[in-house]
Amino acid sequence: MNRLPLEDNFTDVIGKAQRGLGISDSALAKLSGIDVDSIRQLKSGKVDGDALAKIAPHLRLDTNTLITMAHGEWYPEVPEFPDGFEMFTTLYGDMTVNSYLVWDAASGDAVAFDTGASCDGMLSVVTRRSLNIRLIVLTHTHEDHIEDLPRLRNSTGAPLHLSNRGAFPGAKPLAEGDVLKLGSLRIRTLHTYGHADDGSTFVIDGLALKLAIAGDSLFASSMGGSATNYEDGYRNNIEKIFTLPDDTVLATGHGPLTTVGQERLHNPFFAAKFA
């Protein structure tokens, strides 16, 4: 698997925290005791550990991991699945987006999570491995994650599932805690709204490794941003994703795979919470 860059850099993390908490540059300057120009320099990419240490607590960010991120000194150890899992990264505009295929090795029955910008790679794996997509499940309905959904639905005829907090033509609603079963796979629904009102994480048992398809709820070293539902997203991550076992693989909507345990230690939004 090619090494994907992290979805966010330290300036993105600062910006997401500011927007989510509703803290302007001038307010952050007053809280932290540094001038507005210094804050703007940080946000333009200047790495200043002293300044980062002063603003981090006021943005509810962990100082050490934010500084480590700014220096580019951490990248997750990416787990590899022996079978039953495939990740697809496609280009959507100027960014990349991930989608996933998970299958029961005994039957070849598979579930697709999102489509990204194109489902070409997914359909190629289905053909090569003689799989059958029996379910399509959406982590949320932002355009970059469902760009090729009409083609995937037409190609497979598989039923579509989405959180009952949202709506999409023909989608079957999933309530919190609902379980989908496919061969030996058990797929449990967690509503992790915040970044998106219909956002969900899907916890999968039955593979060689514990797995959670997290969409844009959480990224390696970051989380999905929201100016209106930031607290919901933050709380849902803590109460639902971070209560999963540390060795749970997190398959995120953008960026590389990571694990719950690694994010406890290295994610600036949450590391202080679990210190």
N, C-alpha and C positions, 0 to 999 in steps of 0.2 A: 504494500500500500504506500503511495506517495505521501511524503510528509506535508500535511496541510498547515498553512500558517494559522495562528490563533485568530479567532474571529475579531477580537478587539485588541487594541493596544492600550497603554495606560491612559492616554488622553481620552479614549472612548469611555473607559471606566469612570474617569472623573466627570465627563459630560453626562453620562447616564445617571450617576449619583446626584449631580447637581439638579438635573431636570426632574428626576423622580422625587427628590426632597424639596424642590421648589426654592433652591438657594441660588441667588444671582451671584455674579462675580463680586459685586460691591459688598453684598452681605457676607460672602465667604471671606473677603478681605478683612472685614470688621471682626468676624469670629476668630480668624486665625492669626491676626496681627501682622499680616504681610500685605503689601500694596497690591492694588488691582493689576498693575502692569506685570508683576511677578506671577500672578495667577494666570494671566493671559499668555505669558511666555510658557508656563507649564503646559497649558492647553494647546499650544502650537508645537509642542514636542520637546521643549528644553527639559533635560533631566537634571533636576536639582533636588537632591535627597532631603536637604533641610526644609525646603519649601513643601515638599510632599509630606514630610512628617508633621508639618504644622496644619495642613489642610485635611489630612486623612481622617482624624477623629470626628471632625465636623461634618464629614460626608458619610459617616458610618462605614468607613473603609479601614482595612487592616494596613497599618503603616509598612511593616516589613515586606509583605507580599506585594504591595503596590510599588515599592521601591525596586524589589527584585524584578517585577514585571517591566518597569521602566528601563532597566538595564538589559532586558532580554535574556535573563539568566535562568528561566524555567520554561520547560515544555513537558507536557504529560508523557508518561510511559504508556504507549498505546498498546492495548492488549490485542491479541490475534485469536480469532475463533478458528477451531479446527474444522468446523462444518456448520451448516445451518444458518449462516449469516453473511450478508454481503452489503457493503456500503457503496453508494453511488454519489459522486460529486459532480455537479453540472454548473455551467456558467449562466448566470442570470444577470444581464446588464454588466456592471463592473464588479460583481461579487459572485461568490460560489455558494451553492446551497446543497444540502445533503438529503438523500432519501435512502430507504433501507428495504431489504428483502430478508425475511426470516422464514425458515421452512422446517417442517418435520422430516427428518432424514428417512424415516421408514416409509412414509406414504408419498413423499414428494409434494405434499400440499403446502402452499406458501401464503404468507400475508405480506402485502406491500404497505409500507408506511410512507405516505406522501409520494410525489413524483419528481420534485425539483423542476428544473427547466425542461428536462427531457427524460422520458422513460426508456430510451433506446437501450441503454446499458442493462437496465432491469429486464427488459424483454429478451435481450440476448442471453443473459444468464438463465432465464426460464427455459429458453429453447435448448441451450447447451446441456443443462442438467436435467432436462425432461421434468420440469416442475409444473405445477398447476397453481396459479394464483386463485385462491378461494375467497380471500377477504382483502378489501382495501380499507385502510384505516388512516384518518387524517389527524396529525398532531394539532393543526389549526388551519385556517383557510386563508392566510395571507398569500398573495398571488405567487410569490416566488416558490412556494411549497406545493402549489397545485397547478402550475402552468400547463402540464401535460396530462392532467387528469381525464379530460374527455377521451383521449386516445387510449389510455390505460383501461378505462372502463369499457370502451368499445372492443378492445383486444381481448379482454378477459371475461367480461360479463359478470365479474365478481361484485357482490353487494358492497356498498359503501357505508362506513361508520364514522361518526363524529360525536364529540361531546354534545350533550343535550342543552348546554348553555349557548350553542350556536345553531345555525340552520343552513342547510345546503340542499339543493334539489336532489331528491332521491336518497338522501343519507338517513341511515337508521341511528337514532339517538342513543348515546351511551351515558348512563348516570355514573356518578362517583361509585367506585367499587364494582361496577359491572365487569364480568369476566367473559372473554371470548375463548373458545376452545377449538383447537385445530390439531388433530392427532395427539401427540404427546405434549403439545404446547398449551400453556395456560397464560392468557394475556389479560392483566388486570388494569382497569382504568383508574387513573388519578387525575382529578381536575386541578391543573396547575396554571390557572388563568392569571393574568396580570399583563404580560406582554400582549396577549390576545385574549379577548373575552371567552373564546371557545378553545383555549389552549389546554392540552392534556399531555400527560406522560403515561406511557404504557409499560408496565412491568411484566417481563416475560420469564416464565419458568419453563424448563424442559430442554434447554440448550446446555452445552458444556459449561458455559459461564453464565452467571447472573447478568441480566440485561434490562436496561430501561431506555426506551426510546423517548427522549425528553423534548424534542422539537426545539423551540426557541425559549423554553423556560430557563434553561441553564446552558452555559458554554464553558469550555475550558478557560479558567481565569476570569470569567465574566458571567453575565446573565442577560436575558432579553430586557430591553429598555421599555419604559412606558412613562409618559408624563401624567397619565390619569389614573392608572391602576398599579403604580409602582409598589405600594405597600402590600397589595394582594399578591403580586408576584413574589416579592421578598418572603412573605409569610408562607406561601404555598411551597416555595423551595425548601425552607427550613423544616416545615412540618411534614412534608410528604417525600421530597427527594432525599433530603439529608437524614431521614429516619431509615432509609434502606441500608443494607449491609455495605461496609466500606469497599468490598471487592465487586460491587455492582458496576458493570460497565455502563457508562452514560453515552448513548448515541445521540448527539446533538444536531440541531438543525443547520448549524454552520460550524466550521472548524473541525479539529481532530476529535477522535474518541478520547474519553478520559474515564475516571472512576470516581465514585462518591468519596472514597478515602483521600484521593489526591486533591479533590476540590475542597475538602475540609481544611487541608493544610496550605493550599496555594491560591485559593480564590480570594481576591481582595474584598469582595462583598461579604464573605462569610467566615474567613479564617479567624478573625477575632472572636466571633461568636462561639467557636469550638476550641479556642485556645485553653 
